[in-house]
Amino acid sequence: MQDLRVTIVQSMLHWEDANANRTMFGEKLAALKGTTDLVVLPEMFTTGFSMRSPELAEDVNGATVQWMRDQATRIDAAIYGSAIITEGGKYFNRGLFVKPDGEVTIYDKRHLFRFANETDHYRAGKERVVVEWRGWRVLLQVCFDLRFPVFARNRGDYDAILYVANWPEARRYPWSQLLIARAIENQCYVAGVNRVGMDGKGIHYTGDSVVIDPRGAVIGQVEPSQEGHTTVVLDWNGLEDFRAKFPVAMEADDFELKH
């Protein structure tokens, strides 16, 4: 099995301006061609964390998904981020994992952020989604999902977790600590990508985007409050060796998730 190169992109976002954000991220991604296998963008990377779903939502085959397909093909890497998507008259904060061949895997955010009224504007997802990419099994998550470890429990079905977020500065400490906890308890790699800057509601974000190894060590990060990116190599043999020598999952409690 090959190692996996993962690039986390920490950026400000143009408030509720999808065209400007696609243009901005297109410029950032252009420099990554041939250097990575997977690029991770923030939550709602085309709009910021907006509740104006009827005005901003796109179809699943709309401009943003087509842009992601084009970018993934151009840089020969998968791309993951979330956007406001409408389907069947409902609105979703939808994670989009797009491969260079155009295949799109969707994950609808399960745990909506009630405290910002996300529950009033979006429909919660029900399914836990793992996608395979270049031999790696990757669990897709969005922001507030990070606070719910049962939903993310590794049952031997994934090797890495991706969290994309608009996680405010006021709660940056839980963000950093919970990412480490998810890596340790699930013996997996974790990539957490958060935005920076001020949004249209006056909320400030410091980013604190990181990649963490299965032992809980930070192996890649972007400077807080700064735009930037970093690429980290996930070590397949190291992961397998660690799990074999310290198989904590053998004592894990059994449980059943209910929708």
C-alpha positions, 0 to 999 in steps of 0.5 A, a space after each residue: 500500500 502506498 503512502 498518501 500525500 494530504 494537503 490542508 488549505 487554510 484560508 479566509 472566505 469571501 462572505 456569500 460569494 461563491 464565484 470569488 471563492 472558487 476563483 481564489 481557491 483555484 489560484 491556490 490549487 494551481 500550485 499543487 499539481 503533482 505534489 499531493 493526492 488529496 486536498 482538504 478545504 474548509 466547511 462551506 468553502 464557497 460561502 462561509 457559514 451562512 444560514 441563507 440556504 435558499 439564496 445560496 444553495 446549488 444543485 449537486 451538479 451545479 457550478 461548485 461541484 463542476 469546479 471541483 471536478 475540473 480542479 481535481 482533474 487538473 491537479 490529479 488529486 481528490 478534493 474534499 470540502 463542504 458546500 450548501 447543496 439543495 436536493 429534493 426541496 431540502 438544503 444540506 451542508 454537504 461534504 463533497 469528496 471529488 476524485 480526478 475521474 469526476 466521481 463524487 461521494 457525498 456526506 451530509 453533515 450529521 450534527 448541525 450546529 443548533 446554537 447558530 440555528 443551522 437546524 432551522 435552515 438545513 436537513 441533518 444527514 443520517 449516513 456515516 460515509 467512508 470513501 476509498 481513495 488510492 487504497 486508503 479508507 477515509 471517514 468524511 466529517 464536518 465541523 460540529 461532528 467533531 464533538 460526537 465520538 460515537 459517530 466517528 468510532 473506528 470499527 475497523 473500517 477506516 484509516 483517516 478522518 477528515 474534518 472541515 470546519 468554520 470553528 470560531 476562535 472562541 472555541 479554538 481550544 476544544 477544536 485542537 484537543 478533540 482532533 487529537 482525541 479522535 486520532 488517539 482513540 481511533 488509531 488513525 490519521 486526522 486532518 482538521 481544516 478550519 478557515 481564518 478571518 472574520 465572517 459576515 456575522 462578525 465572527 472571528 476564526 483562527 484556523 488552527 488547521 492540523 494533521 495528526 498521527 495515530 499516536 496523537 502527535 501533530 505532524 503538520 500544521 498551518 500557522 494560526 490566523 494565517 492563510 497557507 497550506 501544508 502537505 503531509 505524508 501519511 505513512 501506511 506501514 507505520 499505521 499498520 505497524 502501530 495497530 498491530 503492536 498495540 491493538 486497542 480496538 480488540 477491547 472496544 465496546 460494541 454498540 449500534 448507531 440509531 438514526 
